[in-house]
Amino acid sequence: MHGHFRCAVCQRMFCLEEAAGLARVVKAMLPEGFSSDSVELTVSGRCGQCASSVPGVPPLPPSPDTAPADLEPHAHPHP
C-alpha cells in the first residue's frame, strides 16, 4: 500500500509510511467477487506548517527545508 498526504493550502505532497493492516482492511471492504491489485490512499488537509499559520494570514510559500521531520516531500514518480 502506498499513501500520500496532500496539503490543501500549499499543495505540497508527502509520502506516508504504510499503516500495518490498512491495505487488508480496505481490501476486505470490496464487494463480493471483487479483487484488488493495489491500494492507494491520499489524505487531504493542512500540513504542519500551514496548520500552525495565523488564521486569516496566508502561510509562507513552501520550502524544501520546512518539511515535517517525519514526512518527506513527495519526490518519486508514479506510473
Secondary structure, DSSP 8 states (H G I E B T S, - for coil): -EEEEEETTT--EEEE---TTHHHHHHHTS-TT---S--EEEEEE--HHHHTS-TTS------GGGS-TT--B------
